[in-house]
Every structure is written in structure tokens, then in C-alpha cells.
Amino acid sequence: MTNDPNEHNDPNTHPHGHNIDHDEAHAEITKWERRWLSLSALISLTFVAFIAYSLVVEGAHIAQGTERATPAQLLSQDMFVQPSVTELSPGNFQVSVVAQAYSFNPPEIRLPEGATATFFLTSRDVLHGFQIENTNVNVELIPGEVSSFQYTFDRPGEYRVVCNEFCGVGHHNMMSRLVVVEADEYEEEVLLAQQRLEQAQASNEAWRVSGEAVYASNCTGCHQANGQGIAGAFPPLAEHAVNLLRADGGRDYLANLQLYGLQGPIEVLGATYNGNMPAWKQLSDDDIADVLNYVLHTWGNDELLPDDFELYSPDEIAALRDQDLDADAMYARRQQLGLD
Ligand code: CUA
């Protein structure tokens, strides 16, 4: 031992010599190292145990990316062109869903009690979520990928479906419903819908049914089911749609709005809105004509229509396609409409 005063301050110093000091210090460190390693192993095992427990008790529904393609290729598939609920065999349903900012299409999924549904989901634009509340269904919808899973709905009731991935200004409004009804009731609903469509077709007003469906699928996320829009972002269509139609050049403008979108702050009925109307040219000529006619006949708009109003026709929409227009050009056109 030396008389170096520093050595007395060293907690690892041992009276029998430097070598032993080192060994003991090393043993001490090793002991703590082992403790930390055991602790982290224990934490990992706890997580694994919880996952194993939930797999056994709750069952697993892990969505699998079954396909990968460009979003355009995917969306041209039948099931995504017209997202819907299809009964494949008694009790077995196929549900296809397309998400886009800020809505799910279809906006409501109805299934009979006990139905086993195979879901196929994708996104048209950005990453969205698909969470069915009060179930363990929670998947990501990725542009260019199809998420698929199966689920059996044993309890009748209304389940809220929410987007749980932040996707933009309308994210908090992005939701839809899944309704499980009793089997008899479901059969009756299917029958009634069929009758309603046949009646509309018989009176040459199929556009009322189809336009309503197109609106519900694509427009409610922003303009809302009641046509009142969302303050500050998306303008109301009640009254306003007819004002656009009546403006000079308004008829074409209204149709072009569906094909090319609109970007920029606008004033509508005394309030300012600064959302973003996407272009909807992926919709068919029939769908666009139908939804325009539906909007112009709903929420009191039919009362305001000019007497000589004629329904939009699919041919009229087709003739407006392939113009050199975009959302900015549409904004410039809007300034020339001479709205009040
Ligand atoms: Cu879609 Cu959040």
C-alpha cells in the first residue's frame, strides 16, 4: 500500500493489493451487468406473455398485405371501382372498402347477425386507419396495398369505424358505421332496396338512387350528409350549388368542378372557406351526372332550380373531359362567374 492520498478515496481499493482490487471491482460490475440483462429479458418475456395471452383469449386477426400494385391498378379492380358488401354464400360476405381523404367508401356497412365478413381494404391517396370500435379490428390502409382480414359479427348493434392515422385537416371527421342487424331485418332491407331501385328505374329516376349513393360514398366526408359543409373548410351545397348553376357559365363550371377540383380561398353565402376540392375524374360519366342531379334536387335545392333546368346527362360530362384544366385554373374561372 502506498501513502498516496488519492488511493484512499478510491472505493475499489483493497488493502491486499492492486490485482485483488481489480478482480473484486470486476465481479461487482459483472453482478450488476447480469442484473440488468435479467431485467431486460424479463421485460421482453412479459411482453411475449401478454401477446401470447391475447392471441389465445382474444384470437388473432392480423391483416396481411395480400397484393401490391400502383394505386391506379388496384382501384381499377371491380371490387374497388364499386366498393360494396356482397353475399358470396349464405352467411359469408365480401366487404371491399376504399378510403380517401376524408371518407370511407362505402360510408355504411350493413351485415346480418352472425355474418362472417372477409374485408379487402385499400387507400386512394394517403395512409389511413380502419378501426372498428368495440372489436379488435384495427388495420392500416396503405395506397397500393390491399389489407385483408376476416371477422365474424355475432352481436347486433352499431359499430363506429374511425380513421386512426392522421391524414389531414379532415382526419377527425373521417368515420363511418358498421351496422349488424338481425337476420330477418336484413333480408327485408335487401328486398326494400331492390324495390326502391326498380321503382326509380321505372319512373326514369334511377339517378335519385344512384346519385344519393355516389354522394354518400364520396362527398359526405366534407360537404356532410345534410349538405351544410364544414365551417371554414368545405362550403354548403344547399342553396350554393344552385347559385353556381345559375351563374353565367355556371352549368359547365359545376360539372368541371367534379372533373378538375378547386383550390384556393372562396366566399360562399357570406362565409370564407379554404378547403380543397379534389378532382373526381375517376368517377364514371353516369356517376358524376347522377350526383350533380341529386345535389341539385336535395336540401331544398329543387325549389330554387330555374324552370328550364334540364338534368345533367352522362354525354354532357364526357364532353367536358380532357380539357387543359386543373384546380388552380378552376379557381381563376370561379373569379369570372360573377357570383354575388
Ligand atoms: Cu384518414 Cu385520418
Residues whose N, C-alpha, C, O or C-beta is under 5 A from the ligand:
A	BS01	CUA	L127 H128 G129 C163 N164 E165 F166 C167 H171 M174
